[in-house]
Amino acid sequence: MSYTLFTSESVAAGHPDKMADAISDAILDAILEQDPTARTGLETIVGANRVGLFGEIKTTAKIDFKDITSQTIKRLGYINSEWNFSDKSPIDVYIHQQSPEISIGVDNDGAGDQGMMFGYACTETEELMPLPITLAHALTKQLDQKREDGTIKWLRPDGKSQVTIRYHKDKPISVEKVVMAVAHQEKVKESEVRRVIKNKIIDPVLEKYGYSVETRQVVINGTGLWHIPGPDTDAGLTGRKIVVDTYGGYARVGGGAFSGKDPSKVDRSGAYAARYIAKNIVASGLADRCEVALAYVIGQAQPQMKAFDTFDTENKVNQKEISDYIDKLLDTSVNGILKGLNLRRPIYSRTSAYGHFGKKNLPWEKIIKKN
């Protein structure tokens, strides 16, 4: 890394793009619960008082697309029709059967599409994630929690965070700037919004990670006001927050998004496998930073590329030793990833907000003790 300052952002679970991800993954989980071998490529669009479901599936599962969608919207806090979007908004379903030209490749344990994926890990945080994205996610999660538990009653279900970290010799040393955008009721004053968000959201989160930030380095609602949350303000699409979903721009990003895709889609499972490998390399002490790259071809089982970079941070080992460790850690064929990480199960709604990596109790986050 050569930057002195680095910035990452996150968005709240009620952000329109994240709402679209949540709907796509809720439908996926409902399908996988009945049919673990289902194939799905589900896309959701949310706009002013309208939801559209698109994509393709191959499954024996019988589910109610509209009910799952409305229940997800309700869970995310959109129950007020005055915002021109709610759990009562019209839902259009345009989901069709999977193309047989795609299906035939997956039937033979091949990849569901071509593409490249990256996984990353580093020692900056306990989660073995970069600090900027870790703090950004923690802020949006705290924002949602304080709204949901009623601690901050005037919050509405949408928001963003952005954190800038100062580095010295590739090590984080301070929080340079925090930016937050929060939707709120009309009756609350700007000064109250700034005071409460700083005291109840920003300060507790930074303190947990051993950092602080001065008030003059904080920006809350840059235009001063934000009253109407969600799709009436900005439409949302599945997969549009791929950088938020991964490493906040700190590491490279693959060619495809995640949500709504069953694990035969290597855009998703390959990215999880790459993170699993990178995380275990760092967790085992082989290196302080690691990026793993994979690439696949539709219909073929084995990766066309399997590579890694430890950025000259390896600890008393050579590249051959790390390569041998990777080979023992996980079979990176498509079927090897599905079985090795046990991905054919309804676990994907957990990934819809606050990133896909750095969370506990997800199979690609498991640390294997090195022999």
Residue pairs with C-beta under 8 A, 6 or more apart in sequence:
1 167
1 170
1 311
3 167
4 166
4 167
4 168
5 164
5 165
5 166
5 167
5 176
6 130
6 132
6 164
6 165
6 167
6 249
6 250
7 132
7 162
7 163
7 164
7 165
7 177
7 249
8 130
8 132
8 133
8 135
8 136
8 162
8 163
8 247
8 248
8 249
8 250
9 136
9 160
9 161
9 162
9 163
9 244
9 248
10 133
10 136
10 137
10 139
10 140
10 160
10 161
10 162
10 244
10 248
10 354
10 355
11 17
11 18
11 140
11 159
11 160
11 161
11 241
11 244
12 18
12 140
12 143
12 144
12 157
12 158
12 159
12 160
12 353
13 19
13 22
13 76
13 140
13 144
13 157
13 352
13 353
13 354
14 76
14 77
14 78
14 144
14 156
14 157
14 158
14 159
14 229
14 230
15 158
15 159
15 160
15 236
15 241
16 46
16 158
16 230
16 231
16 233
16 234
16 235
16 236
17 236
17 237
17 238
17 240
17 241
18 236
18 241
18 352
18 353
19 44
19 46
19 72
19 73
19 76
19 78
19 230
19 231
19 236
20 43
20 44
20 45
20 46
20 236
20 237
20 238
20 239
20 240
20 259
21 44
21 238
21 239
21 241
21 245
21 258
21 259
21 260
21 352
21 353
22 72
22 76
22 259
22 349
22 352
22 353
23 44
23 46
23 51
23 53
23 68
23 69
23 72
23 73
23 238
24 42
24 43
24 44
24 55
24 238
24 259
24 260
25 259
25 260
25 348
25 349
25 351
25 352
26 68
26 69
26 71
26 72
26 349
26 352
27 40
27 42
27 53
27 63
27 65
27 68
27 69
27 260
28 40
28 42
28 259
28 260
28 261
28 262
28 346
28 348
29 346
29 347
29 348
29 349
30 61
30 63
30 68
30 346
31 38
31 40
31 57
31 59
31 61
31 63
31 262
32 38
32 61
32 262
32 344
32 345
32 346
32 348
33 61
33 346
34 59
34 60
34 61
34 62
34 63
35 59
35 60
35 61
36 344
36 345
37 344
38 57
38 58
38 59
38 60
38 61
38 262
39 56
39 57
39 58
39 59
39 98
39 102
39 103
39 106
39 112
39 262
39 264
40 55
40 56
40 57
40 58
40 59
40 260
40 261
40 262
41 55
41 56
41 57
41 98
41 260
41 261
41 262
41 265
42 53
42 54
42 55
42 57
42 95
42 238
42 259
42 260
42 261
43 53
43 54
43 55
43 237
43 238
43 239
43 260
44 51
44 52
44 53
44 54
44 69
44 236
44 237
44 238
44 260
45 51
45 52
45 54
45 235
45 236
45 237
45 238
46 52
46 85
46 230
46 231
46 235
46 236
47 231
47 235
47 236
48 84
48 85
48 231
48 232
48 235
49 84
49 85
49 89
49 90
49 231
49 232
50 89
50 90
50 92
50 231
51 69
51 73
51 89
51 90
51 91
51 92
52 91
52 92
52 94
53 65
53 69
53 91
53 92
53 93
53 94
53 95
54 94
54 95
55 95
55 96
55 260
56 95
56 96
56 97
56 98
56 99
56 102
57 95
57 96
57 97
57 98
58 97
58 98
58 103
65 91
65 93
65 95
66 91
66 93
69 91
70 87
70 88
70 91
71 87
73 85
73 86
73 87
73 89
74 87
76 157
77 147
77 148
77 156
77 157
78 85
78 86
78 87
78 157
78 229
78 230
79 86
79 87
80 86
81 88
83 156
83 228
83 229
83 230
83 232
84 228
84 231
84 232
85 230
85 231
85 232
102 112
102 113
102 298
104 299
105 111
105 112
105 298
105 299
105 300
106 112
106 264
106 299
108 299
108 301
109 301
109 333
109 334
109 335
110 297
110 298
110 299
110 300
110 301
110 334
111 264
111 266
111 270
111 296
111 297
111 298
111 299
111 300
111 301
111 334
112 261
112 264
112 265
112 266
112 298
113 256
113 265
113 266
113 267
113 296
113 298
114 295
114 296
114 297
114 298
115 254
115 255
115 256
115 266
115 267
115 270
115 295
115 296
116 254
116 255
116 293
116 294
116 295
116 296
116 305
117 254
117 255
117 256
117 266
117 267
117 270
117 271
117 273
117 274
117 293
117 294
117 295
118 246
118 251
118 252
118 253
118 254
118 271
118 274
118 291
118 292
118 293
118 294
119 251
119 271
119 272
119 273
119 274
119 275
119 276
119 277
119 278
119 279
119 291
119 292
119 294
120 130
120 246
120 247
120 250
120 251
120 252
120 274
120 275
120 278
120 289
120 290
120 291
120 292
121 128
121 129
121 275
121 278
121 279
121 281
121 282
121 283
121 289
121 290
122 128
122 129
122 130
122 282
122 288
122 289
122 290
123 282
123 288
123 289
124 130
124 131
124 134
124 171
124 172
125 131
125 134
125 209
125 358
127 134
127 357
127 358
127 359
128 279
128 282
128 283
128 358
129 247
129 357
129 358
130 247
130 248
130 250
130 251
131 165
131 172
131 209
132 163
132 164
132 165
132 248
132 250
133 244
133 247
133 248
133 249
133 250
133 355
133 358
134 209
134 358
135 161
135 163
135 165
135 175
135 205
135 206
135 209
135 211
136 161
136 162
136 163
136 244
136 248
137 161
137 354
137 355
137 358
138 205
138 208
138 209
139 161
139 163
139 178
139 180
139 201
139 202
139 205
140 159
140 160
140 161
140 353
140 354
141 353
141 354
142 201
142 204
142 205
143 155
143 159
143 161
143 180
143 182
143 197
143 201
144 157
144 159
144 353
145 151
146 152
146 155
146 200
146 201
147 155
147 156
147 157
151 200
152 196
152 200
154 184
154 185
154 187
154 188
155 182
155 183
155 184
156 183
156 184
156 185
156 227
156 229
157 183
157 229
157 230
158 182
158 183
158 226
158 229
158 230
158 233
159 180
159 181
159 182
159 183
160 179
160 180
160 181
161 178
161 179
161 180
162 177
162 178
162 179
162 180
163 175
163 177
163 178
163 179
164 175
164 176
164 177
164 178
165 172
165 174
165 175
165 176
166 172
166 173
166 174
166 175
166 176
167 173
174 211
175 206
175 211
175 212
175 213
175 217
176 213
176 217
177 213
177 217
177 218
177 219
178 202
178 206
178 213
178 217
178 218
178 219
179 218
179 219
179 220
179 222
180 197
180 201
180 202
180 218
180 219
180 220
180 221
181 220
181 221
181 222
181 226
182 193
182 197
182 220
182 221
182 226
183 226
183 227
183 228
183 229
183 230
184 193
184 226
184 227
185 227
186 227
190 221
190 224
190 225
193 220
193 221
194 218
194 220
194 221
197 220
198 215
198 218
198 220
202 213
202 218
203 212
206 212
206 213
230 236
238 257
238 259
238 260
239 256
239 257
239 258
239 259
239 260
240 257
242 253
242 257
242 258
243 249
243 253
244 355
245 257
245 258
245 259
245 351
245 355
245 356
246 253
246 271
246 355
246 356
246 357
247 253
247 357
251 291
252 291
252 293
254 267
254 270
254 271
255 267
256 265
256 267
256 268
257 267
258 267
258 268
258 271
258 351
258 356
259 348
259 351
259 352
261 267
261 268
262 268
262 344
263 269
263 272
263 337
263 338
263 343
263 344
264 334
264 338
266 294
266 296
266 334
266 337
269 334
269 337
269 338
269 341
269 343
270 294
270 296
270 303
270 332
270 337
271 356
272 337
272 341
272 343
272 356
272 363
272 364
273 294
273 330
273 332
273 337
273 340
273 341
273 364
274 292
274 293
274 294
275 292
275 356
275 357
275 364
275 365
276 329
276 330
276 341
276 363
276 364
276 365
276 366
277 290
277 292
277 308
277 326
277 329
277 330
277 332
278 290
278 291
278 292
278 308
279 364
279 365
279 367
280 329
280 367
280 368
280 370
281 287
281 290
281 292
281 308
281 310
281 322
281 325
281 326
282 288
282 289
282 290
283 367
284 325
284 368
284 370
285 315
285 370
286 310
286 314
286 315
286 317
286 321
286 322
286 325
286 370
287 310
287 311
287 313
287 314
287 315
287 317
287 322
288 310
288 313
288 315
289 310
289 311
289 313
290 308
290 309
290 310
290 311
290 313
291 308
291 309
291 311
292 306
292 307
292 308
292 326
293 305
293 306
293 307
293 308
293 309
294 303
294 305
294 306
294 332
295 303
295 304
295 305
296 303
296 304
296 334
297 304
301 333
301 334
301 335
302 332
302 333
303 332
303 333
306 326
306 332
308 322
308 323
308 326
310 319
310 322
314 322
325 370
329 368
330 336
330 337
330 340
330 341
331 337
331 339
331 340
337 343
338 344
341 363
341 364
342 363
343 363
347 362
347 363
350 359
350 361
350 362
351 359
351 362
356 362
357 364
357 365
358 365
359 365
